[in-house]
Amino acid sequence: MNASHHRWRVLIGLVGVYSAFGMAVTALAPMLTLVQEDIGASRGSMGLALGAWAFMFIFTAPLAGRFIDRFGIGWAVALGGCSVSGSLLARADATSVSSMWFAVALFGVFGPLISASAPTFVTRWFPDETERRRAVGIYVVAPAVGGVVIVATTNSFLLPLFDDSWRRVLIAESALAAALTVVWAVTYATSTKPSILRPKTTPEGGHLRELLGSSGVRLALGLAFTVFFVNHSLGPWTVTVVEDLGDFSPSVASNWTALAGLVGIGISAVVPNFANPRRVVGLLIAAFIVLACGLCITALGSPPLIVIGTIVSAARSALIPLTILILMEADRVTPSNAGLANGIWFAVGEVGGVTGPLVMGLIADSSAGFTGGLLVVAGLAL
């Protein structure tokens, strides 16, 4: 059977593990107040812990790219899934800010193998540009789906189910991540692999120097810091921001945040289909402007406007897929060096990823509060 009959099935297996990735990113967000009180953390120190995995990505993402190019996507995604499950389990055992930092950082050791494997998989298994954009639209929603499920169910279902124990919730999420990793391993092992695709006409693409010779690669790297700063500064803090500024209960704040996440999933799934090379930059500019407007509404509005602003801010969901498409379509990115290209992109981006939640936490601890933090992020987007 031709590999084309298998690629969509394998993509779904990858989506499962990438959803677990999103769970790991968001797991603490709906329980942040409980966790802070239990381990005695300020907002600033908690922001440092929340960014620990992104800090690790800076160093491990380039190595992940090389690992993928050398050993393949099957092993890479499986190891990444094990890292997700192990990190969630370690967080459940954390008793201080420092132990929580190391538990979250564990996710960043092999986690890049998932995030770099996804675009690499699409580059290698989907040579047709139309199908590739559709595949990007599918896989980029995976972490958002995982995050939305966690945000929507933690306060309303999981915490009551486990007697309000955030530690037991994390243990259950760890088990789910392990199960999704097993599904991936079986799906990939039983699939027919594609023959090596012919690369685009390019100089020796495997070297970073050659990759940096592409204007598309340079543009994607230039956007990476801002895109990741914006996403990571908002992701783990949004529930707490809505709760604090709108004076909502944790459950109500989680529900509104989950609704915004669903809007974001729709944006992530639809926008890449329209992002041909002539439109992609214009779509990026529009997404940044809409995001900035949404953040300003959230920061300065009344409770009803805070909800509206949070939903409008879901425009940030378009930033990563659009930037990834720029990278994929760059003239010197080929199937043979896609892992390296994506690894370098994630490494540069996570400099912003580790800075974002820390800056948000530090500003929230000051007299400016979350209002000041949101306005800073809006200014950066503009």
C-alpha positions in Angstrom: 0.0 0.0 0.0 1.3 3.4 -1.0 2.5 5.7 1.9 -0.1 8.3 0.8 -2.8 6.1 2.3 -1.1 6.2 5.6 0.0 9.8 6.1 -3.3 11.1 7.3 -3.6 8.3 9.9 -0.1 9.0 11.1 -0.8 12.7 11.2 -3.7 11.9 13.6 -1.3 9.9 15.8 1.0 12.9 15.9 -1.9 15.2 16.7 -2.6 13.0 19.8 0.9 13.5 21.2 0.9 17.2 20.2 -2.3 17.5 22.2 -0.5 16.1 25.2 2.1 18.7 24.6 -0.6 21.4 24.8 -1.8 19.8 28.0 1.6 20.1 29.6 1.9 23.7 28.6 -1.5 24.6 30.1 -1.8 22.0 32.9 -1.0 24.5 35.7 -2.9 27.5 34.4 -6.4 26.6 35.7 -5.0 25.6 39.1 -2.4 28.4 39.4 -3.9 30.0 42.5 -4.1 26.6 44.3 -0.5 25.7 43.2 0.9 29.1 44.3 -0.7 28.9 47.7 0.4 25.3 48.2 4.1 25.8 47.3 4.4 29.4 48.6 5.1 31.1 45.2 4.7 34.7 44.3 3.4 35.6 40.8 6.9 36.6 39.7 8.5 33.3 40.9 5.7 31.3 39.5 6.2 33.1 36.1 9.8 31.9 36.3 8.7 28.3 36.9 6.1 28.5 34.1 8.8 29.5 31.6 11.3 26.8 32.7 10.4 24.5 29.8 10.8 27.3 27.3 14.2 28.1 28.8 15.3 24.5 28.1 14.0 24.7 24.6 16.6 27.4 23.8 19.3 24.8 24.2 17.6 21.5 23.3 15.6 22.6 20.2 18.6 22.8 17.8 19.7 19.4 19.1 16.2 18.1 18.6 16.3 19.2 15.0 19.5 17.3 14.3 18.1 14.2 16.2 15.0 14.2 14.0 17.1 14.5 10.8 19.3 11.6 11.9 17.0 9.1 13.8 13.6 9.9 12.3 10.3 11.2 13.5 9.1 7.9 15.1 11.7 7.9 17.9 11.6 11.6 18.2 7.8 11.9 18.9 7.9 8.9 21.2 10.7 10.4 23.4 8.9 13.7 23.4 5.7 12.1 24.6 7.7 10.4 27.4 9.0 13.8 28.4 5.5 15.2 28.6 4.3 12.4 30.8 7.3 12.5 33.1 7.1 16.3 33.5 3.5 16.2 34.5 4.3 13.4 37.1 7.2 15.4 38.5 5.0 18.5 38.9 2.6 16.5 41.0 5.4 15.9 43.4 6.8 19.5 43.6 6.8 21.1 47.0 8.6 24.4 46.3 9.3 26.9 43.5 12.6 25.3 42.7 11.3 21.7 42.5 8.4 23.0 40.3 10.9 24.7 38.1 12.9 21.5 37.5 9.6 19.5 37.0 8.5 22.0 34.3 12.0 22.1 32.8 11.9 18.3 32.3 9.3 18.9 29.7 11.8 21.0 27.8 14.4 18.3 27.6 12.7 16.1 24.9 9.6 18.3 24.3 11.2 20.0 21.3 11.2 16.7 19.6 7.4 17.0 19.3 7.2 20.6 18.2 10.0 20.3 15.7 8.8 16.9 14.4 5.3 18.2 13.5 6.4 20.6 10.7 9.2 18.3 9.7 6.6 15.5 9.3 4.4 17.7 7.1 7.3 18.8 5.0 8.4 15.2 4.3 5.0 13.5 4.0 3.0 16.2 2.2 4.8 17.3 -0.9 1.7 18.9 -2.4 1.5 22.5 -1.2 -2.3 22.6 -0.9 -2.3 19.4 1.2 0.6 20.7 3.2 -1.3 23.9 4.2 -4.3 21.7 5.2 -2.0 19.4 7.2 -0.5 22.4 9.0 -4.0 23.7 9.8 -4.7 20.3 11.4 -1.6 19.8 13.5 -1.2 23.4 14.7 -4.6 23.1 16.5 -3.4 20.0 18.4 -1.7 21.8 21.4 -4.6 24.3 21.5 -7.1 21.4 21.7 -5.1 19.9 24.5 -5.0 23.2 26.3 -8.7 24.0 25.8 -9.7 20.6 27.2 -7.6 21.1 30.3 -8.8 24.7 30.9 -12.5 23.7 30.3 -12.5 20.6 32.5 -10.0 21.2 35.4 -12.1 23.4 37.7 -15.5 22.0 36.6 -14.7 18.3 36.5 -11.2 17.2 37.3 -10.6 19.0 40.6 -14.0 17.9 42.0 -13.3 14.3 40.8 -10.0 14.2 42.6 -11.1 15.9 45.8 -9.6 19.3 44.8 -6.1 17.8 44.7 -4.2 19.5 41.9 -1.5 16.9 42.4 -3.9 14.0 41.6 -5.1 15.9 38.5 -1.6 16.1 37.2 -1.0 12.4 37.8 -4.2 11.6 35.7 -3.0 13.9 32.9 0.4 12.2 33.0 -1.3 8.8 32.4 -3.3 10.2 29.5 -0.1 11.6 27.9 1.6 8.2 28.3 -1.4 6.5 26.6 -1.3 8.9 23.6 2.4 8.2 23.3 1.7 4.5 23.0 -0.9 5.1 20.4 1.6 7.2 18.3 4.2 4.4 18.6 1.9 1.8 17.3 0.5 4.0 14.6 3.9 5.0 13.3 5.4 1.5 13.5 2.5 0.0 11.4 2.6 2.7 8.7 4.2 2.6 5.3 6.9 5.3 5.2 7.3 7.5 2.1 10.3 7.3 -0.1 12.7 10.2 0.5 11.3 13.3 -1.3 13.5 15.1 -3.8 14.6 18.4 -2.1 14.1 21.7 -3.7 17.0 23.1 -5.8 19.3 24.4 -3.1 22.9 24.6 -2.0 24.0 22.2 0.8 20.9 22.7 2.9 22.0 20.8 6.0 24.2 23.7 7.3 22.9 26.5 9.4 25.0 29.0 7.3 23.2 27.9 4.1 19.8 28.1 5.8 20.5 31.6 7.0 21.1 32.6 3.3 17.4 32.3 2.7 15.3 35.5 3.2 12.3 33.3 4.2 14.3 31.6 7.0 15.6 35.0 8.2 12.1 36.5 8.3 10.8 33.5 10.2 13.6 33.7 12.7 13.1 37.5 13.0 9.4 36.9 13.9 10.1 34.1 16.3 10.9 36.1 19.4 7.7 38.2 19.3 5.4 35.4 18.3 6.6 33.2 21.2 6.8 36.1 23.7 3.1 37.0 23.0 1.8 33.4 23.1 3.7 32.3 26.2 3.1 35.4 28.2 -0.7 35.0 27.7 -1.1 31.2 27.6 -0.4 30.2 31.3 -1.7 33.5 32.7 -5.0 34.1 30.8 -7.3 32.3 33.3 -5.8 34.2 36.2 -5.9 37.5 34.3 -9.6 37.0 33.5 -10.3 36.0 37.1 -8.4 38.9 38.5 -9.5 41.7 36.2 -13.1 40.6 35.8 -13.6 39.5 39.4 -14.8 36.1 38.2 -14.6 32.8 40.0 -11.9 30.3 38.8 -14.6 28.2 37.1 -16.2 31.1 35.2 -12.8 32.5 34.2 -11.8 29.0 32.9 -15.0 28.7 30.9 -14.5 32.1 29.2 -10.8 31.3 28.5 -11.8 27.9 27.1 -14.3 29.6 24.8 -11.5 31.9 23.6 -9.4 28.8 23.0 -12.1 27.3 20.8 -12.2 30.4 18.7 -8.4 30.1 18.5 -8.6 26.5 17.3 -11.0 27.6 14.5 -8.5 30.4 13.5 -5.6 28.0 13.5 -7.4 25.5 11.4 -8.8 27.9 8.8 -6.2 30.7 8.4 -3.3 28.5 7.0 -5.6 27.4 4.1 -5.6 31.0 2.8 -1.9 31.7 3.6 -0.4 31.4 0.1 3.0 33.3 -0.3 1.2 36.5 -1.5 -1.0 36.7 1.6 0.9 35.4 4.5 2.6 38.6 5.6 -0.6 40.6 5.3 -2.4 37.9 7.4 0.4 38.2 10.0 0.1 41.9 10.2 -3.7 41.7 10.6 -3.4 39.1 13.4 -1.0 41.2 15.4 -3.2 44.3 15.1 -6.4 42.4 16.1 -4.5 40.8 19.0 -3.3 44.2 20.3 -6.8 45.6 20.1 -8.1 42.6 22.1 -5.5 43.0 24.8 -6.2 46.7 25.2 -10.0 45.9 25.6 -9.2 43.3 28.2 -6.8 45.5 30.1 -9.0 48.6 30.2 -12.6 47.3 29.9 -15.4 46.4 32.3 -16.1 42.7 33.0 -18.3 42.2 29.9 -15.6 43.9 27.8 -12.9 41.7 29.4 -14.7 38.7 28.1 -14.9 40.2 24.6 -11.3 41.3 24.6 -10.2 37.8 25.7 -12.0 36.2 22.8 -10.7 38.8 20.3 -7.2 38.1 21.6 -7.6 34.6 20.2 -6.1 36.1 17.0 -2.7 35.1 18.5 -3.5 31.6 17.4 -2.7 32.5 13.8 0.8 33.7 14.6 2.6 30.4 14.9 1.1 28.6 11.9 1.6 31.6 9.6 5.3 31.9 10.7 5.8 28.1 10.3 4.4 28.4 6.7 6.9 31.1 6.0 9.7 28.8 7.2 8.5 25.7 5.3 8.2 27.6 2.1 11.7 29.2 2.4 13.8 28.4 -0.7 16.6 26.5 1.2 14.4 24.4 3.6 14.3 20.9 2.2 13.0 17.5 3.6 16.6 16.6 4.5 17.2 19.7 6.7 13.6 20.5 7.9 14.4 19.2 11.3 17.4 21.5 11.8 15.4 24.5 10.4 12.5 23.9 12.8 14.8 23.2 15.7 16.7 26.5 15.2 13.4 28.4 14.8 12.0 27.0 18.1 15.3 27.8 19.9 15.2 31.4 18.8 11.5 31.6 19.5 11.8 30.2 23.0 14.0 33.1 24.1 10.7 35.0 23.9 8.9 32.0 25.3 10.8 32.0 28.5 10.8 35.8 28.8 7.0 36.2 28.3 5.6 34.5 31.3 8.3 35.9 33.6 7.7 39.5 32.4 3.9 39.0 32.8 4.4 37.7 36.4 6.8 40.4 37.4 4.6 43.2 36.1 1.5 41.5 37.8 3.4 41.6 41.1 4.0 45.4 40.7 1.5 48.2 41.1 0.7 48.0 37.3 -0.8 44.5 37.9 -2.2 42.4 35.0 -3.4 45.6 33.3 0.2 46.8 32.8 1.3 43.3 31.6 -1.4 43.1 29.0 -0.6 46.6 27.7 3.1 45.7 27.4 2.3 42.7 25.3 -0.1 44.8 23.2 2.7 47.3 22.6 5.1 44.6 21.5 2.5 43.1 19.1 2.0 46.6 17.5 
